[in-house]
Amino acid sequence: MPEWDTADFRPVQRESSASRIIVGVLIAAAIGAGGWWWYSTQRQQPAPVAVAPAVTPPVEDEPAPPPAPVATGPLFPIEPQPPEAAPPADPDAQMAQLLMALLGQQAVSSFLQVDGFTRRVVATVDNLTREQATTRMWPVQPTPQRFSVAGEGASQHIAADNAKRYAPFVAFAEGVDTRKAVALYVKLYPRFQQAYEELGYPKGYFNDRLVAVLDHLLQAPEPDAPPQVKLTEVKGEYASAQPWTRYEFADPQLESLSAGQKMMVRMGAGNEKRLKAKLSEFRKGIAGGAVPKG
């Protein structure tokens, strides 16, 4: 059994309002076009002359065409790996050794949380497109120092020097050898796939999910100026004498972004562009082809 509650990370099934609007517009356009065609032909054609209906021989019903085949395999398959000779006695210790061989001991201790690393990666990746990504499952250490703002009242915005907090991590990510990182990911992919199935997706493919999340992050907006923010009270189940507060984007469109895209915007435009370049490079390594434009 997983050591953490998988129910916290299950997806919420929601119907897309955008798709309903698009379908509704198409239906309305089809009805409108059909009505215009009927009205114009009624005005242009002479009055119909009554004629005897033609008698046609009965036609046997033709069999319906077979349904189109549905893809059942992964969209971005990972080459099958030979099974491990024996499960490691301490998976966390082995993972730490593999990561240190790739990144170096100092980088691993500074930026990563290696306990339960596989499950942390899978849970965090799956949550990045959602409203919240719980920090207790992050595979990386929290960003040091405090989030900083500038200005007062309605003119408050993310401080320009706030991006400095993220600079060391971005530099760390840029220094990772993408080819070696992809090779290690492919080697360990059976572990990621197993963790993804345990998360609640027994018929899903983690690499497909990872590619989709990377595409989602690459489509995060890049504001020209530090976004404005506002301080809001966090409502809890019970009233508190000292309520929690947090900063939110003042722009409703930015505030409606997913947890992952908000992270991209908060780190500053320069850091965001640099990190996107690295994510795009890794995306090509695990999926191939160009990144789709959103």
C-alpha positions in Angstrom: 0.0 0.0 0.0 1.2 3.5 -0.7 2.6 5.4 2.3 0.6 8.5 1.5 -3.1 9.0 0.8 -3.6 8.7 -2.9 -7.1 10.2 -2.7 -5.5 13.6 -2.3 -4.1 13.4 -5.8 -6.9 11.8 -7.8 -8.2 14.0 -10.7 -11.5 15.8 -10.4 -13.8 15.0 -13.4 -15.1 18.3 -14.8 -16.9 18.9 -18.0 -15.3 21.6 -20.1 -17.5 24.6 -20.5 -15.4 25.8 -23.4 -16.2 22.6 -25.3 -19.9 23.1 -24.7 -19.7 26.6 -26.0 -17.9 25.5 -29.1 -20.3 22.7 -29.8 -23.2 25.1 -29.2 -21.8 27.6 -31.7 -21.3 24.9 -34.3 -24.9 23.6 -33.9 -26.3 27.2 -34.1 -24.3 27.9 -37.2 -25.5 24.7 -38.8 -29.1 25.5 -38.0 -28.7 29.0 -39.2 -27.1 28.0 -42.5 -29.8 25.4 -43.1 -32.6 27.9 -42.4 -31.0 30.5 -44.8 -30.6 27.8 -47.5 -34.3 26.8 -47.1 -35.6 30.4 -47.2 -33.6 31.4 -50.2 -34.6 28.3 -52.3 -38.3 28.9 -51.4 -38.1 32.4 -52.8 -36.2 31.6 -56.0 -37.9 28.4 -57.1 -41.4 28.4 -58.7 -44.4 26.9 -56.9 -44.2 23.1 -56.9 -46.4 21.1 -59.3 -48.2 18.1 -57.8 -47.0 14.9 -59.3 -47.6 11.3 -58.5 -45.0 9.9 -56.2 -42.6 7.6 -57.8 -42.7 4.0 -56.7 -39.3 2.6 -55.8 -38.6 -0.9 -54.9 -37.7 -1.6 -51.3 -34.0 -1.6 -50.6 -32.5 -3.9 -48.0 -30.8 -2.2 -45.1 -27.0 -2.0 -45.6 -24.9 -3.0 -42.7 -23.4 -0.1 -40.7 -19.7 0.5 -41.2 -17.5 -0.8 -38.5 -16.4 1.7 -35.8 -13.0 3.3 -36.1 -10.3 1.6 -34.1 -9.5 3.2 -30.8 -5.9 3.5 -29.7 -5.2 1.4 -26.7 -1.4 1.9 -26.3 0.7 4.8 -25.1 1.0 7.9 -27.3 4.6 8.3 -26.4 5.9 4.8 -25.6 9.1 4.2 -23.7 11.3 1.5 -24.9 10.8 -1.6 -22.7 13.6 -2.1 -20.1 14.9 -5.4 -18.9 13.6 -6.2 -15.4 15.9 -5.6 -12.5 17.8 -8.6 -11.3 16.6 -8.1 -7.8 14.6 -5.3 -6.1 17.0 -3.0 -4.2 17.0 -3.4 -0.4 16.7 0.3 0.0 15.1 2.0 -3.0 15.6 5.5 -1.6 19.3 4.9 -1.0 19.8 3.5 -4.5 17.9 6.5 -6.0 20.0 8.9 -4.1 23.2 7.2 -5.5 21.9 7.4 -9.1 20.9 11.0 -8.7 24.2 12.0 -7.2 26.0 10.2 -10.1 24.0 12.4 -12.5 23.9 15.7 -10.6 26.5 15.6 -7.9 26.2 15.3 -4.2 26.0 19.0 -3.5 23.2 19.6 -6.0 21.2 16.7 -4.7 21.4 17.7 -1.1 20.7 21.4 -2.0 17.7 21.0 -4.3 16.1 17.5 -4.1 14.2 15.4 -1.6 15.2 11.8 -2.3 13.0 10.0 0.2 10.1 8.5 -1.8 11.5 10.4 -4.8 9.6 8.3 -7.5 6.3 8.8 -5.8 7.0 12.5 -5.2 7.8 13.1 -8.9 4.7 11.2 -10.1 2.3 12.9 -7.6 3.7 16.4 -8.3 3.7 16.0 -12.1 0.1 14.8 -12.0 -0.9 17.8 -9.8 0.8 20.6 -11.7 -2.1 21.1 -14.1 -4.6 21.3 -11.3 -5.5 24.1 -9.0 -3.2 23.0 -6.2 0.0 21.0 -6.0 0.6 20.0 -2.4 4.0 21.0 -1.2 4.4 18.0 1.1 4.9 15.8 -2.0 7.3 18.0 -3.9 10.5 16.2 -5.0 12.4 19.5 -4.7 13.3 21.6 -1.7 11.2 24.8 -1.1 12.6 28.0 -2.5 14.7 29.8 0.1 13.8 33.2 1.6 10.4 34.9 1.6 8.1 35.9 -1.3 8.5 39.6 -1.7 6.3 42.3 -3.1 6.7 46.0 -3.9 4.3 48.9 -3.9 1.3 49.5 -1.7 -2.4 48.9 -1.8 -3.9 48.3 -5.2 -0.5 48.9 -6.8 1.3 46.0 -5.1 3.2 43.7 -7.5 5.8 41.0 -7.3 9.1 42.6 -6.5 11.7 42.6 -9.3 14.3 41.0 -7.0 12.0 38.2 -6.1 13.3 36.4 -9.2 16.7 36.1 -7.5 15.2 33.4 -5.2 14.7 31.1 -8.1 17.9 31.9 -10.0 20.0 29.1 -8.3 17.5 26.4 -9.1 17.2 27.6 -12.7 20.9 27.5 -13.1 20.9 24.0 -11.6 18.3 22.9 -14.1 20.2 24.4 -17.0 23.4 22.5 -15.9 21.7 19.1 -16.0 22.9 16.9 -18.9 19.6 16.3 -20.7 20.8 13.2 -22.6 22.0 11.5 -19.4 18.8 12.6 -17.5 16.6 11.1 -20.2 18.7 7.9 -20.2 18.2 7.6 -16.4 14.5 8.3 -16.7 14.1 5.6 -19.3 16.1 3.1 -17.2 13.9 3.8 -14.2 10.6 4.2 -16.1 9.1 1.0 -14.8 9.2 2.4 -11.3 7.5 5.7 -12.4 4.9 3.7 -14.2 4.2 1.5 -11.2 3.9 4.6 -9.0 1.5 6.1 -11.5 -0.7 3.1 -11.5 -0.7 3.0 -7.6 -1.8 6.7 -7.7 -5.0 5.6 -9.3 -4.3 5.2 -13.0 -4.0 1.4 -13.6 -4.7 1.8 -17.4 -2.7 5.1 -17.9 0.8 5.8 -19.0 3.0 8.1 -16.9 5.1 9.2 -19.9 2.0 10.4 -21.7 1.0 12.3 -18.6 4.5 13.8 -18.3 4.5 15.0 -21.9 1.1 16.6 -21.5 2.2 18.4 -18.3 5.4 19.7 -19.9 3.3 21.0 -22.9 1.0 22.7 -20.3 3.9 24.4 -18.5 5.4 25.5 -21.8 2.2 27.4 -22.6 2.3 29.4 -19.4 1.9 33.2 -20.0 5.0 35.5 -19.8 3.8 38.9 -18.5 5.8 41.9 -19.7 5.9 43.4 -16.2 5.8 41.9 -12.7 2.2 41.0 -12.1 0.1 42.8 -9.6 -0.9 40.9 -6.4 -3.3 41.3 -3.6 -3.4 40.0 0.0 -6.4 37.8 0.8 -7.5 35.9 3.9 -7.4 32.1 3.8 -10.8 31.0 5.0 -10.8 27.9 7.2 -13.4 25.7 8.8 -13.1 27.6 12.0 -12.7 31.3 12.7 -9.2 32.4 13.9 -8.1 35.3 16.0 -5.0 35.5 13.7 -6.3 34.4 10.2 -3.8 33.2 7.6 -3.2 35.5 4.6 -1.6 34.9 1.3 -0.9 36.8 -1.9 -3.0 36.1 -5.1 -2.7 37.5 -8.6 -4.9 40.6 -9.0 -5.5 39.6 -12.6 -8.4 37.0 -12.6 -6.9 35.3 -15.7 -3.5 34.8 -13.9 -5.2 33.7 -10.7 -7.2 31.1 -12.7 -4.0 29.5 -13.9 -3.0 26.0 -12.7 -0.6 25.5 -9.9 2.2 24.7 -12.3 1.7 27.7 -14.6 1.5 30.0 -11.5 4.9 28.8 -10.4 6.3 29.6 -13.8 4.9 33.1 -13.7 6.0 33.8 -10.1 9.7 33.0 -10.9 10.0 36.0 -13.2 10.0 36.3 -17.0 13.7 35.8 -17.4 13.8 32.6 -15.3 10.6 31.4 -16.9 12.0 31.6 -20.4 15.3 29.9 -19.4 13.4 27.1 -17.6 11.0 26.6 -20.6 14.0 26.1 -22.9 15.3 23.3 -20.6 11.8 21.7 -20.3 11.4 21.8 -24.1 14.7 20.1 -24.5 13.8 17.3 -22.0 10.3 17.0 -23.6 11.9 16.3 -27.0 14.1 13.7 -25.4 11.2 11.7 -24.0 8.7 12.2 -26.8 10.5 13.4 -29.9 9.3 16.0 -32.4 8.6 19.7 -31.9 6.7 21.2 -29.0 3.1 21.9 -30.1 2.1 25.6 -30.1 -0.8 26.5 -27.8 
